Amino acid sequence: MTDLPSGLSALADRYDVLLCDVWGVIHNGVESFPAACAALVEWRAHHGPVILISNAPRPSADVVAQLDGLGVPREAWSAFVTSGDATRALLRERAPGPVWTVGPERDAVLYADLGLAFSGPQDAAFISVSGLQDDEAEDPEDYRARLGLAAERGLTLVCANPDRVVQRGDRLIYCGGALADLYEGLGGTVLMAGKPYAPIYDLALAEASALKGGPVDRSRVLCIGDGVITDVKGAHDQGLACLFIAKGIHGEAAISPDGTLDPVAVERLLAAESLGATHAMGDLVW
C-alpha cells in the first residue's frame, strides 16, 4: 500500500532533492496554494533544492512571470524546467521545417531563434502542438479533420505539452496531450519530451546536480505531482520515488466524506494505470 504521510516534513530525512510539479500542486492557474508554497519554502531553506518540473509548453524563463503573478514565492523553488525547454531540442533538429504550429499565440516563444519556417498543414514537413488555439472554447474533436489529413501525409507531430487536461480554477481545460492522443488514434506518429518522458527528467536532474555541486543520488530524489499518467508514470519510469498529490486534477475522487485521504480510492486511481506511488497526500502541506 502507498505510504500516507501527514506532510512533507515526515519525509524530510529520506530525500535530498524535490522535483515538483506546478499546475495542480502549487497553483490551479488562477491562484497559488499557500500551504503548498510554504512547504516548498521550508524544504528549500532547510533540506535541499526544489526543481520545479512542469509540462508548460513554453520555455521556463517565460513562465516565471506567471508564477510571480499567481503569488508563488521565488523562495519556493531553486530552478525551473519545462516541457517547452525539453521540446526545443526536438524542434531545433527539424529546422527549417516548415512546421505547422497548433496552439495559442502566447506559446509563440517556444519557436524563438530555432531557424524554423512556418506553413499550413498542406505544406508542412511536421506538426508542433503546444495546445488548443482557444482552450476556453474548443475541444480536440475540432481538430479531427485537419489532423486526419496530416496523418494521411505521414507527418510527425511534436507535442510540447503531454498533459491531456489541466486544472484552471474549478475547471479542467484540454491541453496538447489530448490532441496527441487524437493524432495517434488517427494513425499518426507523436514525439514528446515532457513528463512522463526522459528528456525533461534529464534536464531537471542536471539542474539538481549543478545546485548540489556534484552527482545526485537518485534514491534520494522525490518527485511530486498530481498527474497519474504524467507525474507518477514519469517517476516510475525513471526509477524515482513519487509523492502523489491526489486532489489536483482528480478533485475529490480520493477524499473521504470526512475530508481525509481515502487510501482505497488512491490505490484505485493508481491501479487504473497499472502504477503505484511511494507516498500520497491530498494536498501538498508541510
C-alpha positions in Angstrom: 0.0 0.0 0.0 1.1 3.6 -0.7 2.5 5.4 2.3 0.3 8.3 3.5 2.5 10.8 5.3 0.8 13.7 7.3 3.0 16.2 5.4 6.3 16.8 3.6 8.0 17.1 7.0 7.6 13.4 7.6 9.8 12.7 4.5 12.5 15.3 5.2 15.1 12.7 6.4 14.5 10.4 3.3 15.2 12.8 0.4 17.6 15.5 -0.6 16.1 16.8 -3.8 12.5 17.6 -4.8 11.3 17.5 -8.5 7.9 19.2 -8.0 5.1 19.6 -10.5 3.4 23.0 -10.7 -0.2 23.1 -12.0 -2.4 21.2 -9.6 0.2 21.1 -6.8 1.2 24.7 -6.1 -1.4 26.6 -8.2 -4.5 26.0 -10.3 -3.9 28.6 -13.0 -6.0 31.2 -11.1 -4.4 31.3 -7.6 -1.5 29.7 -5.8 -1.9 27.3 -2.9 -0.3 29.0 0.2 0.2 25.8 2.2 2.0 24.1 -0.7 4.2 27.1 -1.4 5.1 27.3 2.3 6.0 23.6 2.3 8.4 24.2 -0.6 9.9 27.3 1.1 10.6 25.3 4.2 12.1 22.4 2.3 14.4 24.6 0.3 15.5 26.6 3.3 16.5 23.6 5.4 16.7 20.4 3.4 17.7 20.8 -0.3 16.9 22.1 -3.7 13.5 22.3 -5.2 13.4 21.9 -9.0 10.0 22.8 -10.5 9.2 20.4 -13.4 6.3 21.5 -15.5 4.6 20.4 -18.7 4.1 24.0 -19.7 4.9 24.2 -23.4 6.9 27.4 -23.2 10.5 27.9 -22.0 10.8 28.1 -18.3 12.1 31.7 -18.4 8.8 32.7 -20.0 6.7 31.0 -17.3 8.3 32.6 -14.3 6.2 35.8 -14.7 3.1 33.6 -14.4 4.3 32.1 -11.2 5.1 35.6 -9.8 1.6 36.8 -10.8 -0.1 33.9 -9.0 1.9 34.7 -5.8 4.3 31.7 -5.9 7.3 33.0 -3.9 10.7 32.8 -5.5 11.9 31.3 -2.2 9.8 28.2 -3.0 12.0 27.0 -5.8 15.7 26.7 -6.8 15.4 26.0 -10.6 12.6 25.5 -13.1 12.5 23.2 -16.2 9.5 22.9 -18.6 8.4 20.6 -21.3 9.0 23.6 -23.5 12.7 23.6 -22.6 13.0 19.9 -23.4 10.9 20.1 -26.6 13.0 22.9 -28.2 15.7 20.3 -28.9 13.2 18.2 -30.9 12.2 21.3 -32.8 15.7 22.5 -33.5 16.8 19.2 -35.1 13.9 19.5 -37.5 14.7 23.1 -38.7 13.9 24.7 -41.1 10.8 22.6 -41.4 8.4 24.1 -42.4 6.3 23.5 -39.4 2.5 23.7 -38.9 2.0 25.0 -35.4 -1.1 24.5 -33.4 -1.6 26.4 -30.1 -2.4 29.8 -28.7 -0.4 32.9 -29.6 1.1 33.0 -26.1 3.2 29.9 -27.0 5.0 31.5 -29.9 8.1 32.0 -27.8 8.5 28.2 -28.0 9.8 28.7 -31.5 12.1 31.7 -31.0 15.6 31.5 -32.5 15.2 27.9 -33.8 15.5 28.7 -37.5 12.1 27.3 -38.3 9.9 28.3 -41.3 6.1 28.1 -40.8 3.3 26.9 -43.1 -0.2 25.5 -43.0 -0.9 21.8 -42.8 -0.9 21.3 -46.6 2.8 22.3 -47.0 4.3 21.4 -43.6 7.1 18.9 -43.0 6.0 18.3 -39.5 3.5 19.5 -36.9 4.2 21.1 -33.5 1.4 21.3 -30.9 1.6 23.3 -27.8 -2.2 23.2 -27.0 -5.5 24.1 -28.5 -5.7 27.5 -30.1 -8.7 28.5 -27.9 -8.7 26.2 -25.0 -11.7 28.0 -23.4 -14.0 27.2 -26.3 -12.5 24.3 -28.3 -12.1 20.6 -27.7 -9.9 18.0 -29.6 -12.7 17.0 -31.9 -12.5 20.4 -33.5 -9.1 19.3 -34.9 -10.0 15.8 -36.2 -10.4 16.7 -39.9 -7.1 18.7 -40.1 -5.1 16.2 -38.1 -6.6 13.4 -40.1 -5.2 14.9 -43.3 -1.8 15.4 -41.7 -1.8 11.8 -40.5 -2.5 10.6 -44.1 0.5 12.6 -45.2 2.7 10.8 -42.6 3.7 13.9 -40.7 5.3 13.6 -37.3 3.6 15.5 -34.5 5.9 17.0 -31.8 3.8 17.7 -28.7 5.2 20.3 -26.3 2.7 19.6 -23.5 1.9 15.9 -22.8 -0.8 16.8 -20.3 -4.3 15.8 -21.5 -6.0 18.3 -19.2 -5.0 20.9 -16.7 -6.9 22.5 -13.8 -7.8 26.1 -14.3 -9.7 27.3 -11.3 -12.5 24.8 -10.8 -12.5 23.6 -14.5 -10.5 21.1 -16.5 -9.0 22.5 -19.7 -7.8 20.4 -22.7 -4.0 20.5 -23.3 -1.7 19.4 -26.1 -1.6 15.8 -24.9 -5.3 15.5 -25.8 -4.5 16.4 -29.4 -1.6 14.0 -29.4 -3.9 11.2 -28.3 -6.3 12.0 -31.1 -3.4 12.1 -33.6 -2.1 8.7 -32.5 -5.7 7.4 -32.8 -5.7 8.6 -36.4 -2.5 6.6 -37.1 -0.1 9.5 -36.8 3.3 9.4 -35.1 3.9 11.5 -31.9 7.1 12.6 -30.2 7.1 14.2 -26.7 9.9 15.3 -24.3 7.9 16.5 -21.3 6.6 14.3 -18.4 6.5 11.3 -18.4 9.4 11.1 -20.9 13.1 11.1 -20.1 14.4 14.4 -21.6 12.7 16.6 -19.0 13.9 14.5 -16.1 17.4 14.6 -17.6 17.2 18.4 -17.5 15.8 18.5 -14.0 18.5 16.2 -12.6 21.2 18.2 -14.3 19.9 21.3 -12.6 19.9 19.5 -9.2 23.5 18.3 -9.8 24.6 21.8 -10.6 22.9 23.2 -7.4 24.4 20.5 -5.2 27.8 20.7 -6.8 28.1 17.1 -7.7 26.2 13.9 -8.7 22.7 13.4 -7.3 21.8 10.1 -5.5 18.7 9.1 -7.4 17.5 7.2 -4.4 17.3 10.5 -2.5 15.2 12.3 -5.2 11.4 12.7 -4.6 9.1 13.6 -7.5 5.8 15.4 -6.5 2.8 15.6 -8.8 -0.9 15.2 -9.3 -1.0 13.5 -12.7 -1.0 9.7 -12.7 -0.1 9.3 -16.4 2.5 12.1 -16.3 4.0 12.7 -12.9 3.5 9.2 -11.3 4.4 7.3 -14.5 7.4 9.6 -15.2 8.8 8.9 -11.7 8.1 5.2 -12.1 9.9 5.0 -15.5 12.9 6.9 -14.1 13.2 4.7 -11.0 12.4 7.7 -8.7 10.3 7.9 -5.6 7.0 9.7 -6.0 4.6 11.7 -3.8 1.2 11.6 -5.5 -0.9 14.7 -4.7 -4.3 13.0 -5.0 -6.6 16.1 -5.3 -5.2 18.2 -8.2 -6.8 17.1 -11.4 -8.6 14.3 -9.6 -10.6 16.7 -7.4 -12.4 14.9 -4.5 -12.2 11.5 -6.1 -9.7 10.2 -3.4 -11.1 12.2 -0.5 -13.4 10.6 2.2 -16.5 12.4 3.4 -14.7 13.5 6.5 -12.1 15.3 4.3 -9.3 12.8 4.8 -7.4 10.9 2.1 -9.1 7.6 1.2 -6.3 5.1 0.8 -8.6 2.6 -1.2 -9.5 5.4 -3.6 -5.9 6.3 -4.0 -5.0 2.8 -4.9 -7.9 2.6 -7.4 -6.7 5.8 -9.2 -3.1 4.4 -9.5 -4.2 0.9 -10.4 -6.3 2.2 -13.3 -3.0 2.9 -15.0 -1.2 -0.1 -13.5 1.0 2.2 -11.4 2.0 2.7 -7.8 3.3 5.7 -5.8 5.7 5.7 -2.9 3.7 8.2 -1.0 0.4 10.1 -1.3 -1.3 13.2 0.2 -4.4 15.1 -0.6 -2.7 18.4 -0.9 0.9 19.3 -0.5 1.5 20.6 3.1 4.4 20.7 5.4 
